[in-house]
Structure formats: structure tokens, C-alpha cells
Amino acid sequence: MTSVEPPEHVRATFGLREVTPVSLGDWDGGWRLGDVVLSPVADHARAAWSAKVRETLAVDGLRVARPVRATDGRYVVSGWRADTYVDGAPEPRHDEVVSVSLRLHQATAQLERPRFLVQPPVAPWVDVDVFVAADRAAWESVPLRSLRAGGVPIAATPDGQRSLELIGQLSTLRKPIRSPDQLVHGDLFGTVLFAGAHTPGLTDITPYWRPAVWAAGVVVVDALAWGGGDDGLLDRWSTLPEWPQMLLRALMFRLAVHALHPRSTPEAFPGLARTADMVRLAL
């Protein structure tokens, strides 16, 4: 994601009037201004929630980017948020990201469910709605039935259609699970930063209300599909509760994102298809 430079009035409201912005590649469109990063916000409610949680969140072995409030106390100003700069970059250290996931979700287990996670996606869709709909598709009894009933157009491309076919096939392999839902971060793959041997850093939290092991499953699916992860990832974490079923739902989630997102590319599908073959063998 790229963004225009943060406007002068936004910088001023965060007390950064005299600092020159430098574009960052590892902060989802963020700009560094000294020890602060300004990032464009896709959804105000989620950004403010993440900031409030990260303000006091303590996780063993994790550096958390803390929110920087505006001079009037706000977390978000004109579509921008501010956080303390955490050095590092995403790296293919996938087992370490899974470990971060497990520690993080021990710390978030007591958080309440935000009201915005209960709300269904509504037209006109934005990026957030795509991920909400994809998440629901992986768990509802008939994937994407609610969207079809609402007349939402789905997957006009050939690879999108293949994603839908795979979702239908995989849905028949689901079994009931017992793991409780809790607040989890569903996009760790791009928000955990590494800087050599230093403690990993976390730039944001993308909230979902799902079992903790599901979030670890999303990390592994992402690593296998697009991140160059080795096949042994599946086995190394196989002792996690209900692991195969969590992987299955994580894979269905990512396939649904591929089918629904307008910026999905055909090049992303082969990795998902290969991962589907691996997850089937693990069931």
C-alpha cells in the first residue's frame, strides 16, 4: 500500500509540524517523522480500537508500537493515525511469527469483543467489508450464502471461480470445534517486524473474534501460499489444539478473500491451491 504524504494540518495536530516525512515500505503506507510513524487509516473504528489496545498491551518478547495521541487527545485525525517507530522489517521467519501469535493471544484473551466485529458487511463495500465477509464464509454452514442471498456479485474471474470451488470442497471437510473464540490479530504476516537478533516488533492489530490457534493457522497459510514457508511448518505446530481444522478454516478465509477482493491477482491463486493440497493431507 502506498499513500500520499500526510497533510500539513495532520502533522501539526500530532505535534510534528517541523519534521520532514520519509516514506516507509514496511508500515502499510506509513511515513516516518523522527520517532513517530503516520499511517493512513482504512477504518476509523478499527484504528482507534487498535490504538487504545496497544497503548497498554504488554506481551512477553514483543516490542509493541504505541499510539501517539494528537494534541487534542484523538487517536485518528483526518484518516491518519500516529505510532511510535519500531525498527525492523517483515522477514520469512515464519516459526517465530507463529510463536509471536501464541504469546500475543495469551495477552488478548481477556479483551472484550468490539461492537464493530458483530456488524455485517454493508454496501457499498470497502476493503474492511471484504475481509469481514471472507472471515464469515470460512465459518458459516454454507460458505458465502449470506452474500449470495443479498445479491452481492462474487468472483467474476477464472481464478476467483476456482477459489469458490475449492471453498465448497473444503467446507465438506470441516468438523465441529471446541476452542473458544477470543480477540485475535488476523494479519500477523505483514505486521511483525524483525531487526536481527532484537525482539520482534508489532505495528498494528487487525481484530477478529476467532480461536487463538486460527490466527496461527492464518500465519502458516500465508507463509505456505506466498511467503516461501517450508512444508514442515504444518507438522512443527501440529500439537496446537484442533490444528488441522484451524488450518482448514484459515485456508478457506484466504480463498474467500481471493475470490472477493477486487485487487486479487491470478498469480496469487497457485500458492493457495498448493496449500489446499497440503492441508487436505493434514486432515
N, C-alpha and C positions, 0 to 999 in steps of 0.2 A: 504494500500500500504506500502510495506517495501522497503528499499533501502540499498545499501552498504554504508559504512561510506564515507563522502565526501573526495576526494583525497587531499593529502597534497598541491599540487600546486593550487587547488581551494581555500583552506583555506588561503593560502598565498596571493593570488590575492585579496581576500576580507579583508586582513589585520588581519587574525585570526590564524596566524602560531603557536602561543604558547598556544592556547586554546584547551582543550580536548572535542571532540564532545560527546553529550549524546543523544541517540535516543529518539524521541518524538512519541507518538501514535496518537496525535490529529492534526498533521500538514502534513498529506498525505506524509509520508516518510521522514519528516524533522528531522534534527539534531540540537540540541541547543548547541551553543558555547557562553557562557556568556549571553549577552543581544541580541544575533543575532541567527537567525534560518536559516540554509542552507537546501534547499529543492530541490529534483530532478525535472527537468522540462520536461514535456511531449511534449510541443510545444514551440519553441523559440519565435515565433512572438507573441503568446498569453501571454507568461510570461513577455516579455518586455513591451507589451501594459499594462498589469495589473500593473506592477511596476510603469510605468510612470503615470498612472491614480491615483494610491494610494499615490503617492508622495505628491500630493497637495489636495487630496479629503477630504472634511470636511462634516461630517454627524452628525446631532444633536443626541446625545445619543448613539454614537458608537465610540469605540476605533479601529482605523484602523492600521493594521500592515504596517509600512512604509518600502519602499525598502532601502536596504543598497547597495550603488554602490561599485563596485570593485575599486581598486586603479587607474585603467585606465578609470574609468567612466562608465564601462559597467554594465547593469542590470543582464546579464546572462553570466556565464563563464563555458564552457565545460559541458553544460547541468545542471547547478546549479544556483539557484537564492538565494539571501540573503534578509532577512527581520528582522525588529525589533521584538523581542519576545513579544507576548501578552499572559498573563497568562489566564488560563481557559480551559474548555473542552466542547465539544458538550453535551447538555442536552435536554431532551424531554420537553422543554419549547416552545412548538410549536407556541402558540399565540404571544409570544414575538419575535420569528423569523419572523413571518408574519409582525409584526409591524416594525422590522428592515428593511424588504424588502421594505415596503412602504416609509420609510424615506430615505433609500439608493437611491431609484429610483427617488425620487424628486431631489436628488443631481446629478444623472447621466443623467437626461433628456436632458441636453444640449450637451452631448458628441456626437461627430460625429461617424458615422458607420465605424469601421475599415475595411480596404480592405480585410483582410483575411476572414471576415464574408460573403463576396459576392462569394467567390470561392467554387465550388462544391467539394465534396469528390473525391479523385482520388486514383487509385490503385498504389502500394499496400497499403491497409488500415492500419491506426494506430488508437489508441483509439479516438483521436480527430475526425477522419472521421466518426466513428460510431455515435457520438453524433450529428454531423452536419447532417448526413443522417436521424437520428431519428427526429431531430427538423423539417426538411423539410417534413417528412412524415406526421406530425400532421397538416400541413397547406396546402399542395398541394391538388389539387382537387381529384386526385386518389392516395391514400397513397402508397408510395414506387414504383410508376410506373416508375420513372426515374431510379431507381436502377435495376428493372427487365429488363428495356429496355437495360441497359448496361451490362446485363449478370451477375450481382452480385448475388452469392448464398445467399439465405435468409432462416434462421430458419429451420435447419435440425432436431431439437429436437422436441418431442411432445409438451412440454410447449411453445416452440417458435412458433410452428404452431397454438397453441391455442391463443397466443398473436396476431398473424396476423389475426385470425378470429375475435377476439374482436375489433381490429383496424378497420376492414372492417365494422363491425356492428355499431361501434361508429361514424364512418365517416358520416353515413347517418343522424346522429342527429345534425350535425354541421349547424349553421346558420351564415349568414354574420355578421361581427363585424365592429364597427366603431372606436374602440380605436386605437390611433396612435402607430406605432412601435417606439421604442427608444432603447437605450443601457440598457440592464438589466443583472443582475447576475443570472444565471440559476442553481446554485448549492449551495444555501444558507444552506441547511440542514446540511452539514458537515463542513462549513467554519465559522459559527458563534459560538463563544466560550463564555461560561458563567463562572463566578467566584463569586458565592454567590450573594450578592446584588450589586456588582460592575457593571459598564456599560458594556454591551456586547462588545466583540471584533470580528473583521473580519480579516481573514488571507489572503484572496485572492478574486479575481473577475473572474468568468468564463463567458465570454461575449456572449450574444445572442442579436439579433435585433428583439425584440418582444414587445407587450404591457406590461406595468409595472405590471398589475394585473395578467398576465400569470405567471410571476415569483413567485408571491404569491401563485398562484394555484399549481405550482410545489412543493412548500414547503408543502402545505396541502396534496397533493397526496402522497408525500414521507412519511409524518407523518402517514397517514392512512394506507399505504401499509406496511411499515416496522418499523415505529418509535413509535408504541404504542399510536398514537393520538386518542383522543376520537371522537365519531361520531359528537359531537356538533361543531367541527371545521368548518364543512361545513356551518352551519347556522350562526355561530358567525361572519363570514365575508361576509355574503350574500348581504350586502349593497354595496360591491365593484362593480364598473362598469362591466356589462356583465359577472358577476361571474360564472354562470353555464357554459357558453361557454368557458371561460378561463380554468375552471377545466377540461372540456372535452378535450381540446387541450393539457393540461398538462398531462393528463392521457394517451392520445394517444402517446405523446412523450415518456413517461416512458415505455409503452408497446413496442414501437418500439426499444428502447434501449435494452429491454429484448430479443427481437427477433433477434437483430443484433449482440449483443456483444458476442464474443467468450467465455467470462468468466461468462456468466449468468448461474445461477443455478436453478434447478426446484423448490427449496424451496422458491424462490423469487416470483413465479407466484401466489400462492393463495392470497397473500395480494393485488396484483394488481387486481385480479379477484373480490375480495370482494369490493375494492374501485370502480371498474367499476359499480357494482350493486348500490352503494351509489350515484355515480354521475348521473346515469340514473334517479334515483328518484328525484334528484335535478333539472333536466332539465324541 
